[in-house]
Amino acid sequence: MKKCKSVFWVTTRNLIVCLFGVLAITLQTSAQTITTFDAPGAGTGVIDGYGEGTFPDAINGFGVIAGYYIDSNFVYHGFLRAPDGTFTTFDAPGAGTQQGVGTQTQGLNLEGATTGNYLDSSYVSHAFLRAPDGTFTTFDAPGAGTGFLQGTVSTSINDLGQIVGQYIDSNNVQHGFLRSANGHFTRVDPKGSTGTYTNIFSGLNDFGTMNGWYLDANGVNHGFVRAPNGTITTINVNGAGTGSGQGTYTASINNLGVNAGGYTDASNVNHGFIITATDVITKFDVTGAGTGSGQGTFADNINDHGAITGNYVDVSNLSHGFVRAPNGTITTFDVPGAAQGTYPYVNNFWGTIAGWYVDTNGVNHGFLRQ
């Protein structure tokens, strides 16, 4: 019965995409308001140049936001923020409590289940699934190492309960994985990979198609998409550099099989792209994006209408937010008080965007743009 209900939801969801597409696009292009927030217990300091504070990195169709915050002792904790602004904070069982460890939430589905990872007191990473009722299931991918900064990280969960992530083995090699709703693991490593990476929140759609990127033997990045039958397709955007640290990555996939991502060219400048389910690639740059090394356009998430959100870095190395509508129109924005940068990270079905910004003191705060 549970499987049938899930399949029904996937079908219904895509009907909603068709029936309410015009309404959602209208909402996306209407006047937008920005709400800022901080998780209870979030720190307000900066340690070694890294700010404490609040980091939203997932939002579902109901407007529930998931993420993590860093407290005044620089310990990580997970949170959920309801549409009315109510917070639920939590720690995974076994999470360490010393500086630099704790719980980091990364994925959220429509039901309200979250996934992520925690570092234990030995700095080993383990994955978790938190059910909507608050029940935790912790797990480790087969082959995951147990040494310092080795272990398992889960990054995305879909509405069927499938989870993707990556693990670092005892030789410090990173591999991708797909975990079924009943706990079965499939290792995912594209041919030629020396390290496989999956995407936070949106690296898995509701049909079981996942995406990410991998490093080859020369340190070049290549995007990939893995179909539910296990077929892996590599994505290389024309114009991507072929030096170490350059290349192509896919950042997000929606339920229509459309991928958004980016590529780094031979001058180490970053650009965005979108690739349809029929492999048509459109490249784009935000007006105002810098053209120096490390600058440019960074696409982070695509919703089911094809709207993309992300950030761009200007010539002064300051980050600003953007949303690219399905017709290609790009709107830029900054959160009030974002003296050191705006970082949109995710957008949901209705075009609501969540992310964080950095204030004058280098502290991070969450925001919601709707």
GUPALO-244768 format. One line per 2 residues: number of its first residue (from 1); their letters; for each residue x, y, z of C-alpha. Coordinates in Angstrom, 3 decimals, m for minus. Each point is the difference from the previous one (the first is absolute). Example, Ala and Ser with C-alpha at 12.3 -4.5 7.8 and 13.67 -1.06 7.14 Angstrom:
<rs>
1 = as = 12.300 m4.500 7.800 ~ 1.370 3.440 m0.660 .
</rs>
This chain:
<rs>
1 = mk = 0.000 0.000 0.000 ~ 2.812 2.417 0.851 .
3 = kc = 1.625 m0.522 m3.405 ~ m3.285 0.557 m1.810 .
5 = ks = m0.611 3.197 1.952 ~ 3.451 1.283 m0.942 .
7 = vf = m0.469 m0.783 m3.691 ~ m3.366 1.748 0.111 .
9 = wv = 1.664 3.069 1.508 ~ 2.664 0.129 m2.715 .
11 = tt = m2.713 m0.116 m2.680 ~ m2.127 2.581 1.787 .
13 = rn = 2.946 2.309 0.534 ~ 0.781 0.131 m3.695 .
15 = li = m3.637 0.697 m0.806 ~ 0.217 2.912 2.420 .
17 = vc = 3.070 1.238 m1.870 ~ m2.062 0.117 m3.205 .
19 = lf = m3.242 1.369 1.461 ~ 1.482 2.716 2.175 .
21 = gv = 3.064 0.931 m2.024 ~ m1.424 3.338 m1.115 .
23 = la = m0.910 0.913 3.583 ~ 3.457 m0.873 1.303 .
25 = it = 1.756 1.966 m2.739 ~ m2.255 2.964 0.799 .
27 = lq = 0.995 m0.231 3.644 ~ 3.676 m0.198 m0.925 .
29 = ts = m0.135 3.178 m2.053 ~ m2.129 2.046 2.421 .
31 = aq = 1.412 2.293 2.673 ~ 2.246 m1.877 2.393 .
33 = ti = 0.461 0.460 3.738 ~ 3.002 m1.134 2.040 .
35 = tt = m0.253 m1.301 3.567 ~ 3.155 m0.533 2.043 .
37 = fd = 0.297 m2.402 2.925 ~ 2.368 m1.672 2.429 .
39 = ap = m0.346 m3.449 1.528 ~ m0.312 0.015 3.810 .
41 = ga = 3.455 m0.523 1.466 ~ 1.889 1.144 m3.107 .
43 = gt = 3.340 1.577 0.838 ~ 1.006 3.544 m0.818 .
45 = gv = 3.765 m0.323 m0.152 ~ 2.712 m0.698 m2.537 .
47 = id = 2.738 m2.609 0.503 ~ 3.032 m0.113 m2.288 .
49 = gy = m1.869 2.052 m2.575 ~ m3.054 m2.281 m0.069 .
51 = ge = m3.247 1.405 1.338 ~ m2.440 m1.693 2.309 .
53 = gt = m3.727 0.363 m0.618 ~ m2.805 m1.501 m2.089 .
55 = fp = 0.287 m1.938 m3.283 ~ m3.238 m1.045 m1.796 .
57 = da = 0.651 m2.495 m2.790 ~ m3.350 m1.659 m0.819 .
59 = in = m3.612 1.085 m0.498 ~ m2.997 m2.138 m0.938 .
61 = gf = m3.255 0.799 m1.781 ~ m1.736 0.929 3.243 .
63 = gv = 2.628 2.597 0.848 ~ 1.680 m2.025 2.734 .
65 = ia = 3.704 0.836 0.165 ~ 2.745 m2.326 1.214 .
67 = gy = 3.589 0.822 0.780 ~ 2.496 0.292 2.786 .
69 = yi = 1.387 2.601 2.349 ~ 3.326 0.467 1.735 .
71 = ds = m0.189 0.994 3.649 ~ 2.343 2.185 2.074 .
73 = nf = 2.224 m3.025 0.679 ~ 0.233 m0.668 m3.733 .
75 = vy = m2.046 m3.204 0.284 ~ m2.424 m0.904 m2.815 .
77 = hg = m3.721 m0.716 0.533 ~ m2.873 m0.779 m2.368 .
79 = fl = m3.225 1.964 m0.312 ~ m3.387 0.121 m1.693 .
81 = ra = m1.846 3.280 m0.464 ~ m3.768 m0.219 m0.526 .
83 = pd = m1.799 2.463 m2.314 ~ m1.255 1.910 3.061 .
85 = gt = 3.588 0.552 1.136 ~ 0.009 m2.643 2.746 .
87 = ft = 3.314 m1.812 0.430 ~ 0.771 m3.588 0.936 .
89 = tf = 3.656 m0.621 0.835 ~ 1.595 m3.418 0.357 .
91 = da = 3.183 m2.019 0.274 ~ 0.556 m3.442 m1.478 .
93 = pg = 0.673 m2.753 2.546 ~ 3.763 m0.438 0.321 .
95 = ag = 0.910 3.483 m1.214 ~ 3.066 1.461 1.654 .
97 = tq = m0.179 3.098 2.146 ~ 3.470 1.505 m0.371 .
99 = qg = 0.996 2.847 m2.310 ~ m0.400 m0.749 m3.698 .
101 = vg = m2.303 m3.024 0.292 ~ m3.732 m0.635 0.330 .
103 = tq = m3.021 m0.391 m2.260 ~ m0.404 1.390 m3.511 .
105 = tq = m3.374 m0.325 m1.781 ~ 0.194 0.025 m3.794 .
107 = gl = m3.077 m1.590 m1.559 ~ m3.770 0.355 0.484 .
109 = nl = m2.997 m1.528 m1.746 ~ m3.650 0.997 m0.267 .
111 = eg = m1.025 m2.243 2.893 ~ 2.451 1.794 2.286 .
113 = at = 2.620 m2.753 0.264 ~ 3.534 1.355 0.165 .
115 = tg = 3.398 m1.492 m0.631 ~ 3.556 1.086 0.632 .
117 = ny = 3.064 m1.013 1.940 ~ 1.657 0.422 3.358 .
119 = ld = 3.569 m0.115 1.203 ~ 0.588 m2.052 3.127 .
121 = ss = 2.548 0.817 2.693 ~ 2.717 m1.711 m2.085 .
123 = yv = m0.827 2.167 m3.026 ~ m1.443 m2.928 m1.952 .
125 = sh = m3.055 0.807 m2.125 ~ m3.245 m1.997 0.110 .
127 = af = m3.260 0.546 m1.891 ~ m3.469 0.354 1.443 .
129 = lr = m3.644 m0.045 m0.991 ~ m2.380 1.948 2.220 .
131 = ap = m3.657 m0.927 m0.450 ~ m2.731 2.674 0.210 .
133 = dg = m0.823 m1.199 3.529 ~ 3.598 0.635 1.089 .
135 = tf = 1.152 m3.630 m0.013 ~ 3.636 m0.439 m1.074 .
137 = tt = 1.560 m2.773 m2.065 ~ 3.781 0.201 m0.274 .
139 = fd = 1.951 m1.925 m2.627 ~ 3.377 m0.484 m1.643 .
141 = ap = 0.570 m0.924 m3.624 ~ 1.727 m3.367 m0.543 .
143 = ga = 3.704 0.664 m0.450 ~ 0.001 3.314 1.846 .
145 = gt = 3.208 0.672 1.925 ~ 0.136 0.457 3.735 .
147 = gf = 3.010 2.300 0.211 ~ 0.292 3.737 0.540 .
149 = lq = m2.415 1.866 m2.360 ~ m0.935 m3.222 m1.759 .
151 = gt = m3.497 m1.505 m0.008 ~ m3.423 0.649 m1.532 .
153 = vs = m1.846 3.170 m1.044 ~ m3.583 m0.008 m1.315 .
155 = ts = m0.977 3.014 m2.084 ~ m3.472 m0.400 m1.560 .
157 = in = m3.252 m1.853 0.663 ~ m2.924 m0.255 m2.423 .
159 = dl = m3.704 m0.453 0.662 ~ 0.335 m3.791 m0.311 .
161 = gq = 2.536 m0.106 2.832 ~ 3.036 m0.716 m2.185 .
163 = iv = 3.211 1.665 1.167 ~ 3.211 0.880 m1.830 .
165 = gq = 3.334 1.001 1.430 ~ 3.655 m0.870 0.071 .
167 = yi = 2.448 m1.805 2.228 ~ 3.747 0.137 0.510 .
169 = ds = 1.677 m3.395 0.277 ~ 3.058 m1.016 2.038 .
171 = nn = 2.255 1.153 m2.861 ~ m1.628 3.460 0.057 .
173 = vq = m1.668 m0.577 m3.385 ~ m3.516 1.422 m0.369 .
175 = hg = m2.859 m2.018 m1.520 ~ m3.658 0.774 m0.678 .
177 = fl = m2.905 m2.111 1.190 ~ m3.729 m0.439 m0.403 .
179 = rs = m1.933 m1.370 2.987 ~ m3.457 m1.412 m0.662 .
181 = an = m2.926 0.659 2.327 ~ 0.477 m3.462 1.522 .
183 = gh = 3.691 0.599 0.686 ~ 1.681 m1.702 m2.975 .
185 = ft = 3.204 1.681 m1.199 ~ 1.266 0.375 m3.551 .
187 = rv = 3.484 1.392 m0.533 ~ 0.186 2.692 m2.697 .
189 = dp = 3.330 0.749 m1.678 ~ 0.058 1.151 m3.637 .
191 = kg = 2.656 m1.632 m2.165 ~ 3.327 1.766 0.462 .
193 = st = m0.963 1.565 3.328 ~ 2.655 0.565 2.640 .
195 = gt = m2.568 1.687 2.237 ~ m3.798 0.231 m0.283 .
197 = yt = m2.172 2.778 1.437 ~ m3.775 0.376 0.369 .
199 = ni = m2.051 3.153 0.468 ~ m1.586 1.433 3.124 .
201 = fs = m3.843 m0.020 0.056 ~ m0.648 m0.274 m3.724 .
203 = gl = 2.289 m2.708 m1.344 ~ m2.809 m2.570 m0.292 .
205 = nd = m3.435 0.350 m1.556 ~ m3.185 m1.888 0.825 .
207 = fg = 0.570 m2.541 m2.767 ~ 3.354 m1.103 1.410 .
209 = tm = 2.225 1.864 m2.460 ~ 3.044 1.455 1.730 .
211 = ng = 2.758 2.340 m1.050 ~ 3.326 1.334 1.213 .
213 = wy = 3.553 0.229 m1.218 ~ 3.250 m1.899 0.152 .
215 = ld = 3.722 0.633 m0.232 ~ 2.158 m1.782 m2.552 .
217 = an = 3.644 m0.983 0.443 ~ 1.095 3.510 m1.011 .
219 = gv = m2.241 1.726 2.532 ~ m2.475 1.219 m2.648 .
221 = nh = m3.717 0.130 0.892 ~ m2.680 m1.722 m2.081 .
223 = gf = m3.743 0.117 0.608 ~ m2.069 m3.170 m0.042 .
225 = vr = m3.587 m1.198 0.072 ~ m0.941 m3.506 1.156 .
227 = ap = m3.313 m1.402 m1.256 ~ m2.130 m2.303 2.208 .
229 = ng = 1.192 m2.999 m2.047 ~ 3.611 0.783 0.921 .
231 = ti = 1.070 1.578 m3.296 ~ 2.447 2.865 0.588 .
233 = tt = 0.377 2.846 m2.485 ~ 2.950 2.388 0.252 .
235 = in = m0.572 3.714 m0.635 ~ 2.775 2.269 m1.264 .
237 = vn = m0.969 3.521 m1.054 ~ 1.791 1.419 m3.022 .
239 = ga = 2.297 2.722 1.312 ~ 0.784 m1.688 3.300 .
241 = gt = 3.676 m0.015 0.892 ~ 2.062 m3.171 0.029 .
243 = gs = 2.451 0.901 2.755 ~ m0.034 m1.187 3.588 .
245 = gq = m2.990 1.464 1.864 ~ m1.704 1.046 m3.231 .
247 = gt = m2.760 m1.732 m1.951 ~ m3.733 m0.637 0.395 .
249 = yt = m2.256 m0.767 2.946 ~ m3.736 m0.613 0.217 .
251 = as = m1.580 1.638 3.039 ~ m3.703 m0.893 m0.128 .
253 = in = m2.567 m2.111 m1.845 ~ m3.771 0.491 m0.074 .
255 = nl = m2.841 m2.449 m0.549 ~ m0.046 0.688 m3.737 .
257 = gv = 3.609 m1.183 m0.269 ~ 1.391 3.498 m0.597 .
259 = na = 3.409 0.631 1.542 ~ 1.576 3.278 1.078 .
261 = gg = 3.660 0.410 0.766 ~ 3.148 1.839 m0.813 .
263 = yt = 3.379 m0.215 m1.605 ~ 3.389 1.562 0.612 .
265 = da = 1.844 1.124 m3.100 ~ 3.723 0.027 m0.778 .
267 = sn = 0.344 3.385 1.753 ~ m1.692 m1.365 3.151 .
269 = vn = m3.096 2.128 m0.592 ~ m3.346 m1.606 0.882 .
271 = hg = m3.117 m0.155 m2.186 ~ m3.485 m1.503 0.343 .
273 = fi = m1.790 m2.420 m2.287 ~ m3.257 m1.887 m0.362 .
275 = it = m0.373 m3.308 m1.847 ~ m3.373 m1.418 m0.999 .
277 = at = m1.030 m3.644 0.140 ~ 0.753 m0.108 m3.743 .
279 = dv = 3.583 1.242 0.574 ~ m0.474 3.556 m1.263 .
281 = it = 2.475 2.217 1.870 ~ m0.493 3.716 0.603 .
283 = kf = 2.833 1.943 1.635 ~ m0.530 3.249 1.876 .
285 = dv = 1.759 2.704 1.998 ~ m1.546 2.525 2.340 .
287 = tg = 0.564 3.609 m1.029 ~ 2.408 1.443 2.551 .
289 = ag = 1.843 m3.270 0.602 ~ 3.761 0.450 0.127 .
291 = tg = 2.336 m1.518 m2.565 ~ 2.999 m0.566 2.247 .
293 = sg = 1.223 m3.268 1.475 ~ m2.574 m1.381 2.458 .
295 = qg = m2.637 2.505 m1.059 ~ m3.061 m0.525 m2.202 .
297 = tf = m3.374 m1.725 0.188 ~ m0.913 m2.930 2.273 .
299 = ad = m3.293 m1.843 m0.624 ~ m1.163 m1.913 3.073 .
301 = ni = m3.581 m1.226 m0.373 ~ m2.703 m0.470 m2.643 .
303 = nd = m3.677 m0.486 0.826 ~ m2.609 m1.943 m1.964 .
305 = hg = m0.847 3.039 m2.134 ~ 3.600 0.476 m1.066 .
307 = ai = 0.720 3.070 2.132 ~ 3.605 0.027 1.214 .
309 = tg = 1.407 1.738 3.049 ~ 3.586 0.540 1.046 .
311 = ny = 2.584 2.694 0.512 ~ 2.504 1.951 m2.014 .
313 = vd = 3.301 1.509 1.072 ~ 0.798 3.459 m1.309 .
315 = vs = 3.327 1.683 m0.792 ~ 0.364 0.921 3.692 .
317 = nl = m0.429 m3.682 0.988 ~ m3.350 0.744 1.650 .
319 = sh = m2.824 m2.530 m0.371 ~ m3.519 0.989 m1.099 .
321 = gf = m3.150 m2.061 m0.548 ~ m1.837 m0.695 m3.236 .
323 = vr = m2.983 m1.884 m1.350 ~ m0.219 m0.990 m3.662 .
325 = ap = m3.585 m0.412 m1.243 ~ m0.918 m2.845 m2.397 .
327 = ng = 0.016 2.510 m2.891 ~ 3.599 0.954 0.792 .
329 = ti = m0.693 3.328 1.713 ~ 2.391 0.529 2.908 .
331 = tt = m0.863 2.032 3.103 ~ 2.722 0.879 2.499 .
333 = fd = m0.444 0.866 3.656 ~ 1.786 0.607 3.286 .
335 = vp = m1.321 m0.603 3.485 ~ m0.110 3.229 2.060 .
337 = ga = 2.933 m0.079 2.393 ~ 2.026 m2.372 m2.173 .
339 = aq = 3.209 1.991 0.232 ~ 2.144 m3.023 m0.806 .
341 = gt = m2.190 m1.905 m2.423 ~ m3.343 m1.590 m0.863 .
343 = yp = m0.165 m3.755 m0.635 ~ m3.340 m1.361 m1.321 .
345 = yv = 0.148 m3.764 0.108 ~ m3.359 m1.595 m0.785 .
347 = nn = m3.360 0.834 m1.586 ~ m3.181 m2.027 0.262 .
349 = fw = m2.944 m0.722 m2.311 ~ m1.569 3.399 0.709 .
351 = gt = 3.182 1.979 m0.598 ~ 0.742 0.668 3.662 .
353 = ia = 3.747 0.310 0.546 ~ 1.969 m0.794 3.159 .
355 = gw = 3.638 0.643 0.774 ~ 2.243 2.029 2.229 .
357 = yv = 1.859 3.288 0.092 ~ 3.088 1.273 1.786 .
359 = dt = m0.164 3.184 2.055 ~ 2.608 2.674 0.684 .
361 = ng = 1.549 m2.098 2.758 ~ 0.265 m3.169 m2.080 .
363 = vn = m2.922 m1.761 1.739 ~ m2.460 m2.047 m2.065 .
365 = hg = m3.796 0.406 0.054 ~ m2.817 m1.778 m1.823 .
367 = fl = m2.413 1.624 m2.431 ~ m3.174 m0.827 m1.863 .
369 = rq = m0.948 1.763 m3.248 ~ m3.608 m0.443 m1.097 .
</rs>
